[in-house]
Amino acid sequence: MRKSRAWFKRASGVLVGGVNSPVRAFKAVGGSPVFIHSGRGSKFKDVDGKTYIDFCLSWGPLILGHSHPAVLSAARRAAEKGTTFGASTPNETLLAERIRAALPSMELLRLTSSGTEAVMSALRLARAATGRDLAVKFAGCYHGHVDSLLVAAGSGALTLGAPDSAGVPKTWAGTTLSLPYNDLDAVAKAFAKHGKRIAAVIVEPVAANMGVVLPQAGFLTGLREITRRYGSLLIFDEVVTGFRLCHGGAQTLWNIRPDLTTLGKVVGGGFPMGAYGGSRKLMSMVAPLGPVYQAGTLSGNPVAVAAGLETLRILEKESPYDGMAALTRRLTDAVKLEAGKRSLPACINHIASMFTVFFTKGPVRDHASAKKADTRLYGKFFHALLKQGVYLPPAQFEACFVSAAHSEADIERAAAATAEALSALMP
């Protein structure tokens, strides 16, 4: 990693912490970050020439793997026509139509440049539509770096949020109620106390930012029932799960129709892209049709749109979901088996092509139980795998991903590497 360390030292002189997103700095696992040279399929190569099987996949977008030839070709053709116009192009409509066909709840939608921007805009719309100021989120769920959502739970389930980041005014954080994930009783109590002020509940239907945490039976349907009863909106943040769990995302998997949906990651095909949408009536409140203002110079960027459009076309045509899920089960079963042989406390949560290895006895059902994981042990596990050419997210509380490009040989190699890595953790 000599060249990677040299690049990190150089980057630290001009970039904040040497990175453009905090988790890339390896602070959560220790050591110096890997700098990437190139990627193809299920693997990438670092600047030192070492190849890794990638289970981070740019934190989720690369469902078809790195540098998919058809996606690259679509992006290249679009770029050759012009990289941006600040005006409409036909492909924007084609992408929106394809998204709506897969997620019928998004009758009208708006493309953005990031998932954070989509969430910010959806919350603004929810507050305008209801005339209310409070939003409910769940501890451990991440919805981008929106000021009002960067909050930690207060001194009780009904306490208004306290800022979780410097620079967030208490008054802004105070518009958010942070509740325990998978706790419908806490939601019911919050609505009993604040229901007339709650504009929306926003939730990751499968949490992916405290590690993968699945919704317990009845949790999502319960949110739909409570929000409908109180006249609040239900926002599904499917930035991670959209087109990842299945072609229609979590709302299709659980047959729940949210009022608003936010998307990102997969829909951009590896380029910066987000979207939000809902009923025609609700979305007609957004400018230029209504009073809720939202705009973006690069929204609907033609290169990103082309890549996203081709990605969704391939996903619909080839439907790789069952294959990815099967590979994910094989790998997670192998990790469970090897951890059990060594009596190491490990809880592996997984769904479809997403998984997380928590170094705790488990079960992991919410933020409080996720925080019991041994992050020091995860750091050792991460570096032991890194040495063997297997790349996981450099943080315990992130999701791992399998792509359509991963092969059985990749999984076998990763399973063997896992056995060696777990052995290295033994005292």
Secondary structure as a PSIPRED ss2 file (coil, helix, strand):
# PSIPRED VFORMAT (PSIPRED V4.0)

   1 M C   1.000  0.000  0.000
   2 R H   0.000  1.000  0.000
   3 K H   0.000  1.000  0.000
   4 S H   0.000  1.000  0.000
   5 R H   0.000  1.000  0.000
   6 A H   0.000  1.000  0.000
   7 W H   0.000  1.000  0.000
   8 F H   0.000  1.000  0.000
   9 K H   0.000  1.000  0.000
  10 R H   0.000  1.000  0.000
  11 A H   0.000  1.000  0.000
  12 S H   0.000  1.000  0.000
  13 G C   1.000  0.000  0.000
  14 V C   1.000  0.000  0.000
  15 L C   1.000  0.000  0.000
  16 V H   0.000  1.000  0.000
  17 G H   0.000  1.000  0.000
  18 G H   0.000  1.000  0.000
  19 V C   1.000  0.000  0.000
  20 N C   1.000  0.000  0.000
  21 S C   1.000  0.000  0.000
  22 P H   0.000  1.000  0.000
  23 V H   0.000  1.000  0.000
  24 R H   0.000  1.000  0.000
  25 A H   0.000  1.000  0.000
  26 F C   1.000  0.000  0.000
  27 K C   1.000  0.000  0.000
  28 A C   1.000  0.000  0.000
  29 V C   1.000  0.000  0.000
  30 G C   1.000  0.000  0.000
  31 G C   1.000  0.000  0.000
  32 S C   1.000  0.000  0.000
  33 P C   1.000  0.000  0.000
  34 V C   1.000  0.000  0.000
  35 F C   1.000  0.000  0.000
  36 I E   0.000  0.000  1.000
  37 H E   0.000  0.000  1.000
  38 S E   0.000  0.000  1.000
  39 G E   0.000  0.000  1.000
  40 R E   0.000  0.000  1.000
  41 G E   0.000  0.000  1.000
  42 S C   1.000  0.000  0.000
  43 K E   0.000  0.000  1.000
  44 F E   0.000  0.000  1.000
  45 K E   0.000  0.000  1.000
  46 D E   0.000  0.000  1.000
  47 V C   1.000  0.000  0.000
  48 D C   1.000  0.000  0.000
  49 G C   1.000  0.000  0.000
  50 K C   1.000  0.000  0.000
  51 T E   0.000  0.000  1.000
  52 Y E   0.000  0.000  1.000
  53 I E   0.000  0.000  1.000
  54 D E   0.000  0.000  1.000
  55 F C   1.000  0.000  0.000
  56 C C   1.000  0.000  0.000
  57 L H   0.000  1.000  0.000
  58 S H   0.000  1.000  0.000
  59 W H   0.000  1.000  0.000
  60 G C   1.000  0.000  0.000
  61 P C   1.000  0.000  0.000
  62 L C   1.000  0.000  0.000
  63 I C   1.000  0.000  0.000
  64 L C   1.000  0.000  0.000
  65 G C   1.000  0.000  0.000
  66 H E   0.000  0.000  1.000
  67 S C   1.000  0.000  0.000
  68 H C   1.000  0.000  0.000
  69 P H   0.000  1.000  0.000
  70 A H   0.000  1.000  0.000
  71 V H   0.000  1.000  0.000
  72 L H   0.000  1.000  0.000
  73 S H   0.000  1.000  0.000
  74 A H   0.000  1.000  0.000
  75 A H   0.000  1.000  0.000
  76 R H   0.000  1.000  0.000
  77 R H   0.000  1.000  0.000
  78 A H   0.000  1.000  0.000
  79 A H   0.000  1.000  0.000
  80 E H   0.000  1.000  0.000
  81 K H   0.000  1.000  0.000
  82 G C   1.000  0.000  0.000
  83 T C   1.000  0.000  0.000
  84 T C   1.000  0.000  0.000
  85 F C   1.000  0.000  0.000
  86 G C   1.000  0.000  0.000
  87 A C   1.000  0.000  0.000
  88 S C   1.000  0.000  0.000
  89 T C   1.000  0.000  0.000
  90 P H   0.000  1.000  0.000
  91 N H   0.000  1.000  0.000
  92 E H   0.000  1.000  0.000
  93 T H   0.000  1.000  0.000
  94 L H   0.000  1.000  0.000
  95 L H   0.000  1.000  0.000
  96 A H   0.000  1.000  0.000
  97 E H   0.000  1.000  0.000
  98 R H   0.000  1.000  0.000
  99 I H   0.000  1.000  0.000
 100 R H   0.000  1.000  0.000
 101 A H   0.000  1.000  0.000
 102 A H   0.000  1.000  0.000
 103 L C   1.000  0.000  0.000
 104 P C   1.000  0.000  0.000
 105 S C   1.000  0.000  0.000
 106 M C   1.000  0.000  0.000
 107 E C   1.000  0.000  0.000
 108 L E   0.000  0.000  1.000
 109 L E   0.000  0.000  1.000
 110 R E   0.000  0.000  1.000
 111 L E   0.000  0.000  1.000
 112 T E   0.000  0.000  1.000
 113 S C   1.000  0.000  0.000
 114 S C   1.000  0.000  0.000
 115 G H   0.000  1.000  0.000
 116 T H   0.000  1.000  0.000
 117 E H   0.000  1.000  0.000
 118 A H   0.000  1.000  0.000
 119 V H   0.000  1.000  0.000
 120 M H   0.000  1.000  0.000
 121 S H   0.000  1.000  0.000
 122 A H   0.000  1.000  0.000
 123 L H   0.000  1.000  0.000
 124 R H   0.000  1.000  0.000
 125 L H   0.000  1.000  0.000
 126 A H   0.000  1.000  0.000
 127 R H   0.000  1.000  0.000
 128 A H   0.000  1.000  0.000
 129 A H   0.000  1.000  0.000
 130 T H   0.000  1.000  0.000
 131 G C   1.000  0.000  0.000
 132 R C   1.000  0.000  0.000
 133 D C   1.000  0.000  0.000
 134 L E   0.000  0.000  1.000
 135 A E   0.000  0.000  1.000
 136 V E   0.000  0.000  1.000
 137 K E   0.000  0.000  1.000
 138 F E   0.000  0.000  1.000
 139 A C   1.000  0.000  0.000
 140 G C   1.000  0.000  0.000
 141 C C   1.000  0.000  0.000
 142 Y C   1.000  0.000  0.000
 143 H C   1.000  0.000  0.000
 144 G C   1.000  0.000  0.000
 145 H C   1.000  0.000  0.000
 146 V C   1.000  0.000  0.000
 147 D H   0.000  1.000  0.000
 148 S H   0.000  1.000  0.000
 149 L H   0.000  1.000  0.000
 150 L C   1.000  0.000  0.000
 151 V E   0.000  0.000  1.000
 152 A E   0.000  0.000  1.000
 153 A C   1.000  0.000  0.000
 154 G C   1.000  0.000  0.000
 155 S C   1.000  0.000  0.000
 156 G C   1.000  0.000  0.000
 157 A C   1.000  0.000  0.000
 158 L C   1.000  0.000  0.000
 159 T C   1.000  0.000  0.000
 160 L E   0.000  0.000  1.000
 161 G C   1.000  0.000  0.000
 162 A E   0.000  0.000  1.000
 163 P E   0.000  0.000  1.000
 164 D C   1.000  0.000  0.000
 165 S C   1.000  0.000  0.000
 166 A C   1.000  0.000  0.000
 167 G C   1.000  0.000  0.000
 168 V C   1.000  0.000  0.000
 169 P C   1.000  0.000  0.000
 170 K H   0.000  1.000  0.000
 171 T H   0.000  1.000  0.000
 172 W H   0.000  1.000  0.000
 173 A H   0.000  1.000  0.000
 174 G C   1.000  0.000  0.000
 175 T C   1.000  0.000  0.000
 176 T E   0.000  0.000  1.000
 177 L E   0.000  0.000  1.000
 178 S E   0.000  0.000  1.000
 179 L E   0.000  0.000  1.000
 180 P C   1.000  0.000  0.000
 181 Y C   1.000  0.000  0.000
 182 N C   1.000  0.000  0.000
 183 D C   1.000  0.000  0.000
 184 L H   0.000  1.000  0.000
 185 D H   0.000  1.000  0.000
 186 A H   0.000  1.000  0.000
 187 V H   0.000  1.000  0.000
 188 A H   0.000  1.000  0.000
 189 K H   0.000  1.000  0.000
 190 A H   0.000  1.000  0.000
 191 F H   0.000  1.000  0.000
 192 A H   0.000  1.000  0.000
 193 K H   0.000  1.000  0.000
 194 H H   0.000  1.000  0.000
 195 G H   0.000  1.000  0.000
 196 K H   0.000  1.000  0.000
 197 R H   0.000  1.000  0.000
 198 I E   0.000  0.000  1.000
 199 A E   0.000  0.000  1.000
 200 A E   0.000  0.000  1.000
 201 V E   0.000  0.000  1.000
 202 I E   0.000  0.000  1.000
 203 V E   0.000  0.000  1.000
 204 E C   1.000  0.000  0.000
 205 P C   1.000  0.000  0.000
 206 V C   1.000  0.000  0.000
 207 A E   0.000  0.000  1.000
 208 A C   1.000  0.000  0.000
 209 N C   1.000  0.000  0.000
 210 M C   1.000  0.000  0.000
 211 G C   1.000  0.000  0.000
 212 V C   1.000  0.000  0.000
 213 V E   0.000  0.000  1.000
 214 L C   1.000  0.000  0.000
 215 P C   1.000  0.000  0.000
 216 Q C   1.000  0.000  0.000
 217 A C   1.000  0.000  0.000
 218 G C   1.000  0.000  0.000
 219 F H   0.000  1.000  0.000
 220 L H   0.000  1.000  0.000
 221 T H   0.000  1.000  0.000
 222 G H   0.000  1.000  0.000
 223 L H   0.000  1.000  0.000
 224 R H   0.000  1.000  0.000
 225 E H   0.000  1.000  0.000
 226 I H   0.000  1.000  0.000
 227 T H   0.000  1.000  0.000
 228 R H   0.000  1.000  0.000
 229 R H   0.000  1.000  0.000
 230 Y H   0.000  1.000  0.000
 231 G C   1.000  0.000  0.000
 232 S C   1.000  0.000  0.000
 233 L E   0.000  0.000  1.000
 234 L E   0.000  0.000  1.000
 235 I E   0.000  0.000  1.000
 236 F E   0.000  0.000  1.000
 237 D E   0.000  0.000  1.000
 238 E E   0.000  0.000  1.000
 239 V C   1.000  0.000  0.000
 240 V C   1.000  0.000  0.000
 241 T C   1.000  0.000  0.000
 242 G C   1.000  0.000  0.000
 243 F C   1.000  0.000  0.000
 244 R C   1.000  0.000  0.000
 245 L C   1.000  0.000  0.000
 246 C C   1.000  0.000  0.000
 247 H C   1.000  0.000  0.000
 248 G C   1.000  0.000  0.000
 249 G C   1.000  0.000  0.000
 250 A H   0.000  1.000  0.000
 251 Q H   0.000  1.000  0.000
 252 T H   0.000  1.000  0.000
 253 L H   0.000  1.000  0.000
 254 W C   1.000  0.000  0.000
 255 N C   1.000  0.000  0.000
 256 I C   1.000  0.000  0.000
 257 R C   1.000  0.000  0.000
 258 P C   1.000  0.000  0.000
 259 D C   1.000  0.000  0.000
 260 L E   0.000  0.000  1.000
 261 T E   0.000  0.000  1.000
 262 T E   0.000  0.000  1.000
 263 L E   0.000  0.000  1.000
 264 G C   1.000  0.000  0.000
 265 K H   0.000  1.000  0.000
 266 V H   0.000  1.000  0.000
 267 V H   0.000  1.000  0.000
 268 G H   0.000  1.000  0.000
 269 G C   1.000  0.000  0.000
 270 G C   1.000  0.000  0.000
 271 F C   1.000  0.000  0.000
 272 P C   1.000  0.000  0.000
 273 M C   1.000  0.000  0.000
 274 G E   0.000  0.000  1.000
 275 A E   0.000  0.000  1.000
 276 Y E   0.000  0.000  1.000
 277 G E   0.000  0.000  1.000
 278 G E   0.000  0.000  1.000
 279 S C   1.000  0.000  0.000
 280 R H   0.000  1.000  0.000
 281 K H   0.000  1.000  0.000
 282 L H   0.000  1.000  0.000
 283 M H   0.000  1.000  0.000
 284 S C   1.000  0.000  0.000
 285 M C   1.000  0.000  0.000
 286 V E   0.000  0.000  1.000
 287 A C   1.000  0.000  0.000
 288 P C   1.000  0.000  0.000
 289 L C   1.000  0.000  0.000
 290 G C   1.000  0.000  0.000
 291 P C   1.000  0.000  0.000
 292 V E   0.000  0.000  1.000
 293 Y C   1.000  0.000  0.000
 294 Q C   1.000  0.000  0.000
 295 A C   1.000  0.000  0.000
 296 G C   1.000  0.000  0.000
 297 T C   1.000  0.000  0.000
 298 L C   1.000  0.000  0.000
 299 S C   1.000  0.000  0.000
 300 G C   1.000  0.000  0.000
 301 N C   1.000  0.000  0.000
 302 P H   0.000  1.000  0.000
 303 V H   0.000  1.000  0.000
 304 A H   0.000  1.000  0.000
 305 V H   0.000  1.000  0.000
 306 A H   0.000  1.000  0.000
 307 A H   0.000  1.000  0.000
 308 G H   0.000  1.000  0.000
 309 L H   0.000  1.000  0.000
 310 E H   0.000  1.000  0.000
 311 T H   0.000  1.000  0.000
 312 L H   0.000  1.000  0.000
 313 R H   0.000  1.000  0.000
 314 I H   0.000  1.000  0.000
 315 L H   0.000  1.000  0.000
 316 E H   0.000  1.000  0.000
 317 K H   0.000  1.000  0.000
 318 E H   0.000  1.000  0.000
 319 S C   1.000  0.000  0.000
 320 P C   1.000  0.000  0.000
 321 Y H   0.000  1.000  0.000
 322 D H   0.000  1.000  0.000
 323 G H   0.000  1.000  0.000
 324 M H   0.000  1.000  0.000
 325 A H   0.000  1.000  0.000
 326 A H   0.000  1.000  0.000
 327 L H   0.000  1.000  0.000
 328 T H   0.000  1.000  0.000
 329 R H   0.000  1.000  0.000
 330 R H   0.000  1.000  0.000
 331 L H   0.000  1.000  0.000
 332 T H   0.000  1.000  0.000
 333 D H   0.000  1.000  0.000
 334 A H   0.000  1.000  0.000
 335 V H   0.000  1.000  0.000
 336 K H   0.000  1.000  0.000
 337 L H   0.000  1.000  0.000
 338 E H   0.000  1.000  0.000
 339 A H   0.000  1.000  0.000
 340 G H   0.000  1.000  0.000
 341 K H   0.000  1.000  0.000
 342 R C   1.000  0.000  0.000
 343 S C   1.000  0.000  0.000
 344 L C   1.000  0.000  0.000
 345 P C   1.000  0.000  0.000
 346 A C   1.000  0.000  0.000
 347 C E   0.000  0.000  1.000
 348 I E   0.000  0.000  1.000
 349 N E   0.000  0.000  1.000
 350 H E   0.000  0.000  1.000
 351 I E   0.000  0.000  1.000
 352 A C   1.000  0.000  0.000
 353 S C   1.000  0.000  0.000
 354 M E   0.000  0.000  1.000
 355 F E   0.000  0.000  1.000
 356 T E   0.000  0.000  1.000
 357 V E   0.000  0.000  1.000
 358 F E   0.000  0.000  1.000
 359 F C   1.000  0.000  0.000
 360 T C   1.000  0.000  0.000
 361 K C   1.000  0.000  0.000
 362 G C   1.000  0.000  0.000
 363 P C   1.000  0.000  0.000
 364 V C   1.000  0.000  0.000
 365 R C   1.000  0.000  0.000
 366 D C   1.000  0.000  0.000
 367 H H   0.000  1.000  0.000
 368 A H   0.000  1.000  0.000
 369 S H   0.000  1.000  0.000
 370 A H   0.000  1.000  0.000
 371 K C   1.000  0.000  0.000
 372 K C   1.000  0.000  0.000
 373 A C   1.000  0.000  0.000
 374 D C   1.000  0.000  0.000
 375 T H   0.000  1.000  0.000
 376 R H   0.000  1.000  0.000
 377 L H   0.000  1.000  0.000
 378 Y H   0.000  1.000  0.000
 379 G H   0.000  1.000  0.000
 380 K H   0.000  1.000  0.000
 381 F H   0.000  1.000  0.000
 382 F H   0.000  1.000  0.000
 383 H H   0.000  1.000  0.000
 384 A H   0.000  1.000  0.000
 385 L H   0.000  1.000  0.000
 386 L H   0.000  1.000  0.000
 387 K H   0.000  1.000  0.000
 388 Q C   1.000  0.000  0.000
 389 G C   1.000  0.000  0.000
 390 V E   0.000  0.000  1.000
 391 Y E   0.000  0.000  1.000
 392 L C   1.000  0.000  0.000
 393 P C   1.000  0.000  0.000
 394 P C   1.000  0.000  0.000
 395 A C   1.000  0.000  0.000
 396 Q C   1.000  0.000  0.000
 397 F C   1.000  0.000  0.000
 398 E C   1.000  0.000  0.000
 399 A C   1.000  0.000  0.000
 400 C E   0.000  0.000  1.000
 401 F E   0.000  0.000  1.000
 402 V C   1.000  0.000  0.000
 403 S C   1.000  0.000  0.000
 404 A C   1.000  0.000  0.000
 405 A C   1.000  0.000  0.000
 406 H C   1.000  0.000  0.000
 407 S C   1.000  0.000  0.000
 408 E H   0.000  1.000  0.000
 409 A H   0.000  1.000  0.000
 410 D H   0.000  1.000  0.000
 411 I H   0.000  1.000  0.000
 412 E H   0.000  1.000  0.000
 413 R H   0.000  1.000  0.000
 414 A H   0.000  1.000  0.000
 415 A H   0.000  1.000  0.000
 416 A H   0.000  1.000  0.000
 417 A H   0.000  1.000  0.000
 418 T H   0.000  1.000  0.000
 419 A H   0.000  1.000  0.000
 420 E H   0.000  1.000  0.000
 421 A H   0.000  1.000  0.000
 422 L H   0.000  1.000  0.000
 423 S H   0.000  1.000  0.000
 424 A H   0.000  1.000  0.000
 425 L C   1.000  0.000  0.000
 426 M C   1.000  0.000  0.000
 427 P C   1.000  0.000  0.000
